[in-house]
Amino acid sequence: MVFSAIDSGVEGTKLPRSPSEQVRLLQTQLRDRWQSVDLFDTGDYDIVVIPSVTLDSHELQKVRGFLHYEERCLFSLIRLRNPRTRLIYVTSQPLHPSIIDYYLQLLPGIPFSHARNRLLLFSTYEASPKSLTQKILERPRLIERIRRAVRRDRAYAICYNATDLERELSIKLDIPLLATDPDLQNFGTKSGSRQIFAECEVPHPDGSALVHTVDDLAQATQALKQRNPELQRCVVKLDEGFSGEGNALLNLRELDDRPSLPKIYQRFQTMRFQSSDETWETFQRSIPELGAIVEAFIEGEVKRSPSVQGRISPCGKVEILSTHDQILGGPDGQIFLGCEFPAYVDYRLQLQHYGQRVGDRLAKYGALERFGVDIVVGQRDNGQGDVQASEINLRKGGTTHPFMAMKLLTKGEYNTEDGRFYSLQGQAKYYKATDKLESDRYQGLLPSDLMDAIAFNQLHFDTSTETGTVFHLMGCLSEFGKVGMTSIGNSRGEAEALYSQVAQALDQETSDEAMDRLTTPFSWATMP
């Protein structure tokens, strides 16, 4: 049990523990049993999955179907291949049974019924924009049902990101939270990332400290231009923006080396926002609450946006997990659409080096579990790559679920010597993944329609060859015409081909010809 008080030094009195102290006390249990938690194939644990995307509600509403992003952690169901693991998964709205069936049928060597009996699903039955964790906290009976369902001496909780709400839920459930304490979440903001990069001497663009007023933002932009007279553009970022949706590009061309503040204010009115729903009026209203920074934009005809992912164990050990090349979109290539694994060989090992530096620094502060570092690789005049760190994510990101799906399905390992992932058979694996395979024509497709199209075209994941496509965000498909997928191949070309074939199959399934077939009266007599 969690002790709620500590000795004050005065006989007969105790001081209440702070929430941070209570969570860290719970997390000491993880250090005692981390080895067996990590080697989940032999562990006997209850895993409580809280896939709440607990971020600023205004920023989240820029993402279509964000409520369904609770499904991105469904790769965790693959952990049920360990016959001793029990999984508790909580969502805002009930998951469709066909989605659950889909993941459980991916498990090789485990009877479907055996895995299903070790999976408990809970729902708040609330579709409001509030975070899932807040919805759970507002339902004490639901919390008690979860408490009764787990063996608290061998349970732990995982989440998408940790805030005060997840910390409070961990305390109420009386189980350790495998995540960084919310007191350290500042290091996952845009300004906190810049602090860590400076401390561990990782190259990053020139930029400003955190500001909370438009006046301070204008002064910071003016100072940035003065320090960099040749700077053509800069990026203004909300400190807690999500997937690039909180970024804006500011044109500094034709301004002199010491632009006046009135001219800076005029340029603010013409900023290019990466979110189509954003305007200067709405953006500036977010600055006092979320804060903002401004930093130099890395120019270049040829530019890539890779990232490196790592993990900090409860024992403080830093492990590099993967590198990716991110697929970005939006008006200026700032919005995360998907990723390719592994990152290109030209800079793959350099990313690992920077990731190790950042992880070591975060570990000294007491950070825990997942972290990622986004990088921008431009091209200098001499043709050499200009590698600059962009930001740190102290949460599960868009690269987490595709990598973990591949790792759990193939039981392979990441090799830091060459930055590749190898299956148990020694086969190098590659994939291309996205959260945003979308089209207005896909709206109205049910998860079963998706399965029909994939089965007919034989594009499902084949556990015998360990190639094919794994889907996620299937709950988004019918309403928003959007689905996520990870296409796994034995070469980069094969992964790319599988990815393209899925898109083609869905386009064919929703073509005018296919829709005409649906309107043809059905008769068993016409069956061959």
C-alpha positions in Angstrom: 0.0 0.0 0.0 1.1 3.6 -0.5 1.9 5.4 2.8 0.1 8.8 2.9 2.4 10.5 5.4 6.1 10.8 6.3 7.8 11.6 9.6 8.0 15.3 10.3 10.8 15.0 12.8 8.4 16.0 15.6 7.3 13.0 17.7 3.7 12.0 17.1 3.2 14.0 13.9 3.5 13.2 10.3 3.5 15.3 7.1 1.4 14.2 4.1 3.3 13.0 1.1 3.1 15.0 -2.0 1.6 13.3 -5.1 5.1 13.2 -6.7 6.5 11.4 -3.6 3.6 9.0 -3.6 4.1 8.1 -7.3 7.9 7.7 -6.9 7.4 5.5 -3.9 5.1 3.3 -6.0 7.7 3.3 -8.8 10.3 1.8 -6.5 8.3 -1.5 -7.0 9.3 -1.3 -10.7 13.0 -1.2 -9.9 12.6 -4.4 -7.9 10.9 -6.3 -10.7 12.0 -4.4 -13.8 14.0 -7.3 -15.3 10.9 -9.6 -15.5 8.7 -6.7 -16.6 11.0 -6.0 -19.5 11.2 -9.7 -20.4 7.4 -9.9 -20.7 7.5 -13.3 -22.4 8.2 -14.9 -19.0 6.7 -12.3 -16.6 3.4 -12.8 -14.7 2.0 -9.3 -14.6 -1.2 -7.3 -14.9 -0.8 -4.3 -17.3 -3.3 -1.5 -17.0 -3.3 0.5 -20.3 -4.5 4.1 -20.0 -4.2 5.4 -23.6 -5.4 8.9 -22.7 -4.0 11.6 -25.0 -3.9 14.2 -22.2 -2.9 17.3 -24.0 -4.3 20.8 -24.5 -7.9 20.4 -25.7 -7.6 23.2 -28.3 -4.5 21.6 -29.8 -6.1 18.2 -29.9 -9.2 19.4 -31.7 -6.9 20.2 -34.7 -6.5 16.5 -35.2 -9.4 14.8 -36.9 -10.8 11.9 -34.9 -8.5 12.5 -32.0 -10.8 10.6 -29.6 -9.9 7.4 -31.5 -6.2 8.0 -30.9 -6.8 5.9 -27.7 -6.6 3.0 -30.2 -3.0 3.6 -31.0 -1.9 1.7 -27.9 -3.8 -1.5 -29.0 -0.5 -2.9 -30.0 -0.3 -3.8 -26.3 -2.8 -6.6 -26.9 0.0 -8.5 -28.6 1.6 -8.8 -25.2 -1.1 -11.4 -24.5 1.0 -13.9 -26.4 2.6 -14.4 -23.1 0.1 -16.9 -21.5 0.7 -15.4 -18.0 0.1 -11.7 -18.9 -3.3 -10.1 -18.1 -4.2 -6.8 -19.8 -6.7 -4.2 -18.7 -7.5 -1.7 -21.4 -9.7 1.4 -20.7 -11.3 3.6 -23.4 -13.7 6.5 -23.5 -16.1 4.6 -25.7 -16.5 0.8 -26.1 -14.2 -0.7 -28.7 -15.9 -2.6 -31.5 -15.6 -6.4 -31.0 -14.1 -6.8 -34.5 -11.2 -4.5 -33.7 -10.4 -6.6 -30.6 -10.7 -9.8 -32.6 -8.4 -8.5 -35.2 -5.5 -8.0 -32.8 -6.0 -11.2 -30.9 -5.9 -13.2 -34.2 -2.4 -11.8 -34.8 -1.1 -13.9 -31.9 0.8 -17.0 -33.1 0.5 -20.1 -31.0 -2.1 -18.8 -28.5 -5.7 -19.9 -28.7 -8.0 -17.0 -29.3 -10.2 -17.8 -26.3 -7.2 -18.1 -24.0 -6.0 -14.6 -24.9 -9.5 -13.1 -24.8 -10.0 -14.5 -21.2 -7.0 -12.5 -20.1 -8.2 -9.3 -21.5 -10.5 -7.0 -19.6 -12.0 -4.0 -21.3 -13.5 -1.0 -19.5 -15.1 2.1 -20.8 -16.3 5.4 -19.5 -19.1 5.6 -22.1 -18.4 9.2 -22.6 -17.5 10.8 -26.0 -16.8 14.4 -24.7 -13.4 16.1 -25.6 -12.2 15.7 -22.0 -9.2 13.4 -21.6 -9.9 9.8 -20.9 -8.0 10.0 -17.6 -10.2 12.8 -16.4 -13.2 10.8 -17.3 -11.9 7.8 -15.3 -11.2 10.0 -12.3 -14.8 11.3 -12.4 -16.0 7.7 -12.0 -14.9 6.3 -8.6 -16.9 3.1 -9.1 -14.9 2.5 -12.3 -11.7 3.0 -10.5 -12.7 0.5 -7.9 -13.6 -2.0 -10.5 -10.2 -1.7 -12.0 -8.6 -2.0 -8.6 -10.5 -5.2 -7.9 -9.5 -6.6 -11.3 -5.7 -6.3 -10.9 -3.3 -8.1 -8.6 -1.7 -4.9 -7.2 1.4 -6.6 -6.0 2.3 -7.5 -9.6 0.6 -4.8 -11.7 1.7 -1.6 -13.4 0.1 1.1 -15.5 1.2 2.5 -18.9 -0.1 5.6 -20.6 0.4 7.7 -23.7 1.7 10.7 -21.7 1.8 11.5 -18.0 0.3 14.5 -16.4 -1.1 15.4 -13.0 -4.2 13.4 -13.9 -2.3 10.2 -14.7 -0.3 10.6 -11.5 -3.6 11.0 -9.5 -5.0 7.9 -11.1 -1.9 5.9 -10.3 -2.2 6.8 -6.7 -6.0 6.0 -6.6 -5.3 2.6 -8.2 -2.3 2.0 -5.9 -0.2 0.7 -8.7 3.1 2.1 -10.2 3.0 4.2 -13.3 5.6 3.4 -15.9 6.1 7.0 -17.1 8.1 10.1 -16.3 6.8 12.0 -13.3 4.7 15.0 -14.4 7.0 17.4 -12.5 9.6 16.6 -15.2 7.3 17.0 -18.2 8.6 20.5 -18.9 11.6 18.7 -20.6 9.2 17.4 -23.2 8.0 20.9 -24.2 9.6 23.0 -26.9 11.4 25.3 -24.4 12.4 22.4 -22.1 13.8 20.5 -25.1 16.1 23.5 -25.9 17.3 23.5 -22.3 18.3 19.8 -22.5 20.0 20.2 -25.9 22.1 23.0 -24.5 23.0 21.1 -21.4 24.2 18.0 -23.3 25.7 19.9 -26.2 23.5 18.5 -28.9 23.3 20.9 -31.9 20.0 22.7 -32.3 18.7 25.8 -34.1 19.2 29.3 -32.6 16.0 30.4 -30.8 14.4 32.0 -27.9 13.4 31.2 -24.3 9.8 30.7 -23.5 7.5 33.7 -23.7 3.9 34.2 -22.7 3.0 37.5 -24.5 2.8 38.7 -28.0 5.1 41.6 -27.1 7.8 39.3 -25.8 7.4 37.0 -28.9 8.0 40.0 -31.1 11.0 41.1 -29.2 12.4 37.5 -29.3 11.8 37.4 -33.1 13.6 40.7 -33.5 16.6 39.5 -31.5 16.8 36.3 -33.5 16.9 38.2 -36.7 19.6 40.5 -35.4 21.7 37.5 -34.4 21.2 35.9 -37.8 21.0 38.7 -40.4 20.8 36.2 -43.2 17.8 34.3 -41.7 15.0 34.0 -44.2 12.3 32.3 -42.1 11.7 31.3 -38.5 9.3 28.9 -36.8 7.0 30.0 -34.0 5.9 27.1 -31.9 3.4 26.8 -29.1 5.3 25.2 -26.2 2.9 22.3 -25.9 2.0 21.8 -29.5 1.1 18.3 -30.8 2.4 16.6 -34.0 3.4 20.0 -35.5 -0.1 21.3 -35.4 1.0 24.1 -33.1 3.7 25.5 -35.4 3.6 28.5 -37.7 6.2 29.7 -40.3 7.1 33.4 -40.2 8.6 35.0 -43.3 11.6 37.3 -42.5 12.6 38.0 -46.1 13.0 41.7 -47.1 13.4 42.8 -43.5 16.6 44.6 -42.6 19.1 43.3 -40.0 17.4 45.2 -37.2 13.7 45.1 -38.0 11.4 47.4 -36.0 8.8 45.8 -33.7 5.9 47.3 -35.8 7.2 45.4 -38.8 7.4 42.2 -36.8 3.8 42.7 -35.6 2.8 43.1 -39.3 4.5 39.8 -40.2 2.7 38.0 -37.4 -0.5 38.7 -39.3 0.8 36.8 -42.3 2.2 33.7 -40.6 1.6 30.4 -42.3 -0.1 28.0 -39.8 0.4 24.3 -40.2 -3.2 23.6 -39.0 -5.9 24.6 -41.4 -8.1 25.6 -38.5 -5.6 28.0 -37.0 -5.6 31.8 -37.5 -3.5 34.5 -35.9 -6.4 35.5 -33.7 -6.8 32.0 -32.3 -3.0 31.4 -32.2 -2.2 34.5 -30.2 -5.0 33.6 -27.6 -3.0 30.4 -26.9 0.3 32.1 -26.1 -0.5 33.3 -22.6 -1.7 29.8 -21.5 0.7 27.5 -23.4 3.6 29.8 -24.0 5.6 30.0 -27.2 9.2 30.0 -28.6 10.6 31.2 -31.9 13.6 29.5 -33.6 15.5 29.6 -36.8 14.0 27.6 -39.7 16.5 25.3 -41.4 16.4 25.9 -45.1 17.4 23.6 -47.9 16.2 22.0 -51.1 17.0 18.6 -49.7 15.9 18.1 -46.1 14.9 15.2 -44.0 13.2 14.9 -40.6 14.4 11.8 -38.8 13.9 10.9 -35.1 15.5 8.7 -32.5 13.6 6.8 -29.8 14.9 5.6 -26.5 13.8 4.3 -23.1 15.0 5.0 -19.6 14.5 2.0 -17.3 13.5 2.4 -13.6 17.1 1.5 -12.9 18.2 4.6 -14.8 19.7 2.7 -17.8 19.2 4.3 -21.2 18.5 2.1 -24.2 18.2 3.3 -27.8 15.2 1.6 -29.3 14.9 2.8 -32.9 15.5 5.5 -35.5 13.0 6.7 -38.1 12.6 9.0 -41.0 9.4 11.0 -40.4 6.9 11.6 -43.1 5.7 15.2 -42.8 3.0 17.2 -44.5 1.1 20.4 -44.1 1.8 23.7 -45.8 5.5 23.7 -44.9 6.2 20.1 -43.9 5.7 20.5 -40.2 2.8 18.1 -39.5 3.6 14.4 -38.6 1.9 12.0 -41.0 3.9 8.8 -40.6 7.3 7.3 -40.6 9.7 4.9 -42.2 12.0 2.5 -40.3 15.0 2.5 -40.1 16.3 6.0 -40.7 18.7 6.4 -43.6 22.1 5.0 -43.1 23.8 8.4 -43.7 22.9 9.7 -40.3 21.4 6.7 -38.5 24.3 6.2 -36.0 24.6 9.9 -35.4 21.0 10.0 -34.3 21.7 7.2 -31.9 24.6 9.2 -30.5 22.5 12.3 -29.9 19.6 10.2 -28.5 22.0 8.6 -26.0 23.2 12.0 -24.9 19.7 13.3 -24.4 18.6 10.1 -22.6 21.6 10.3 -20.2 20.7 13.9 -19.3 17.0 13.1 -18.8 17.9 10.1 -16.6 19.9 12.3 -14.3 16.8 14.4 -13.8 14.8 11.2 -13.0 12.9 10.8 -16.2 11.5 7.3 -17.0 10.3 5.2 -19.9 9.9 6.5 -23.4 11.5 9.5 -25.0 12.0 10.6 -28.6 14.2 13.3 -30.2 13.0 14.9 -33.5 15.9 16.0 -35.8 16.1 18.1 -38.9 18.8 17.2 -41.4 19.5 20.0 -43.9 22.2 20.4 -46.5 25.1 22.8 -46.1 26.7 24.6 -49.1 29.5 22.0 -49.0 27.0 19.2 -49.5 27.4 17.9 -45.9 24.4 17.1 -43.8 23.5 19.7 -41.2 22.0 17.7 -38.3 20.0 19.8 -35.8 17.9 18.6 -32.9 14.3 20.0 -32.9 12.4 18.8 -29.9 12.0 16.1 -27.3 8.9 14.0 -26.7 8.5 12.6 -23.2 5.6 10.3 -24.3 4.6 7.6 -26.7 4.8 9.2 -30.1 3.7 8.4 -33.6 6.7 6.1 -34.0 6.0 4.0 -30.9 3.1 1.9 -32.0 4.5 0.8 -35.4 7.8 -0.2 -33.9 6.3 -2.0 -30.9 3.9 -3.9 -33.2 6.8 -5.1 -35.3 8.8 -6.0 -32.2 6.0 -7.9 -30.5 5.0 -9.7 -33.7 8.5 -10.8 -34.7 10.1 -11.2 -31.3 13.2 -9.6 -32.8 15.8 -7.1 -31.5 17.2 -3.7 -32.5 20.9 -3.7 -33.2 22.6 -0.5 -32.3 25.8 -1.4 -34.2 24.1 -0.9 -37.6 20.7 0.6 -36.5 18.7 -2.2 -38.0 16.1 -4.5 -36.5 16.4 -8.3 -36.9 13.8 -11.0 -36.5 14.6 -14.2 -34.6 15.6 -15.7 -37.9 18.1 -13.0 -38.5 16.1 -11.3 -41.2 16.4 -7.5 -41.3 12.9 -5.8 -41.1 11.7 -2.6 -42.5 8.4 -0.8 -42.4 6.4 2.3 -43.5 3.7 3.5 -41.2 1.1 6.2 -41.0 -1.8 7.4 -38.8 -3.4 9.2 -41.7 -4.3 7.1 -44.7 -7.4 9.1 -45.4 -9.9 10.0 -48.1 -13.4 11.3 -48.1 -14.4 8.2 -50.0 -13.4 6.0 -47.1 -16.1 7.5 -44.9 -18.7 5.0 -44.2 -16.4 2.0 -44.4 -16.7 -0.3 -41.3 -13.8 -2.2 -39.8 -15.3 -5.3 -41.4 -15.2 -3.7 -44.8 -11.6 -2.9 -44.3 -10.9 -6.5 -43.4 -12.8 -7.7 -46.4 -10.7 -5.6 -48.8 -7.4 -6.7 -47.1 -8.3 -10.4 -47.1 -9.4 -10.3 -50.7 -6.1 -8.7 -51.8 -4.1 -10.8 -49.3 -2.5 -7.8 -47.7 -2.9 -8.8 -44.1 0.1 -9.5 -41.8 1.3 -13.1 -42.3 2.8 -14.5 -39.2 4.6 -17.2 -41.2 6.6 -14.7 -43.3 6.4 -11.9 -40.8 5.5 -9.5 -43.6 2.3 -7.6 -44.4 0.3 -4.8 -42.9 -1.0 -4.2 -39.4 -3.8 -1.7 -38.9 -4.7 0.7 -36.2 -7.2 3.6 -35.6 -9.9 1.5 -37.3 -12.5 3.3 -35.2 -11.7 6.4 -37.2 -12.5 4.9 -40.5 -16.3 5.2 -40.8 -16.7 8.7 -39.5 -13.5 10.4 -40.6 -12.4 8.3 -43.6 -9.0 7.8 -41.9 -7.1 4.7 -40.8 -3.6 3.9 -39.6 -1.3 1.1 -40.7 2.2 -0.3 -40.5 3.4 -2.2 -43.6 6.3 -4.5 -42.6 8.7 -6.0 -45.2 12.1 -7.6 -45.6 13.4 -4.6 -47.5 12.6 -0.9 -47.7 11.2 -1.5 -51.2 8.9 -4.4 -50.1 7.6 -2.3 -47.2 6.9 0.6 -49.6 5.2 -1.7 -52.1 2.9 -3.2 -49.4 2.0 0.3 -48.2 1.1 1.4 -51.7 -1.0 -1.8 -52.3 -3.1 -1.2 -49.3 -3.9 2.4 -50.4 -4.7 1.0 -53.9 -7.0 -1.7 -52.4 -9.0 0.9 -50.4 -9.3 3.2 -53.4 -10.6 0.3 -55.5 -13.0 -0.7 -52.7 -14.5 2.7 -52.7 -14.4 3.3 -56.5 -17.6 4.0 -58.4 -17.5 0.6 -59.9 -17.3 -1.1 -56.5 -20.1 1.0 -55.2 -22.2 0.0 -58.3 -21.7 -3.7 -57.3 -23.0 -3.0 -53.9 -26.3 -1.8 -55.3 -26.8 -5.0 -57.4 -29.6 -7.1 -55.8 -28.1 -10.1 -54.0 -29.3 -13.6 -54.7 -27.9 -16.9 -53.6 -28.8 -18.2 -57.0 -26.1 -16.0 -58.5 -23.4 -17.5 -56.3 -21.0 -19.8 -58.2 
